[in-house]
Amino acid sequence: MKKGHFLHKNIFNDVTYWHNAIVHWLVIATLFVNVVVFVLLFIYVHPSDVAIRLQYNVFFGTSFDGLWWQAYVLAGVGLVFFMIDLVVGYTLYSAKERVAAYITLLGALFVNIALLIAATSIVFNNYFL
């Protein structure tokens, strides 16, 4: 081994995508938020023949009514978006674009947080008003 060789070794080369701490925390946080969305909808939204409010506008009232199962599509879309971002993040990480992979996973987290807010809005508009 040459003298000074250890100075040029990149310590990040040994860390794989699935062993990276930032990836772990972003995946855990995103899955936690998505599970909270599913649980929130499971607790409050049950099969019924009555349409529920899926979108409410302060100025015009109910903007969009739908069937009970359409609220669950919201949580499903969050999970699908997360899976796509996980694959895209892996691809970017493998191409040595680690920051782009982190931003992609962070985007999935923000989308799931927005879907949590939307699910909370559906629950409040239908069951607490």
Residue, then its C-alpha position, 0 to 999 in steps of 0.5 A: m500500500k502506498k504511503g498516504h493512500f488512506l487519505h484518498k479513500n472515500i469513506f462513503n464507498d462502503v455504505t450501501y443504500w439499504h445501510n445508509a442512516i439517512v435512507h433508514w430514517l426517511v423510509i421509517a418516517t415515510l412508512f410511519v406517516n403512511v401507516v397513520v393515514f391508513v389507521l386514521l381512515f380505518i378508524y373513521v371511514h367505514p363501508s356505507d351507502v351514504a356519500i362522504r365529503l372528500q373535498y370541502n371549500v369554505f366559500f362553496g361548501t362541499s366540492f366533491d362527494g364520493l364513496w367511502w372506499q375513495a378515501y382509501v385511494l388517498a393512502g394507497v396513492g401515498l404508498v405507491f408514490f413512496m415505492i416509486d420514490l424508493v426505486v428512483g432513490y436506489t437508482l440515483y444512489s447507485a449512480k453516486e447521486r446520493v443527495a438526489a436520492y435523499i431529496t427524492l425520499l424527502g419528497a416522498l415523506f412530504v407527499n405523505i405528510a400532505l396526504l395525512i393532512a388531506a385524510t385528517s380533513i376528510v375525517f374532520n369534515n365527515y365525522f366532527l362537523 
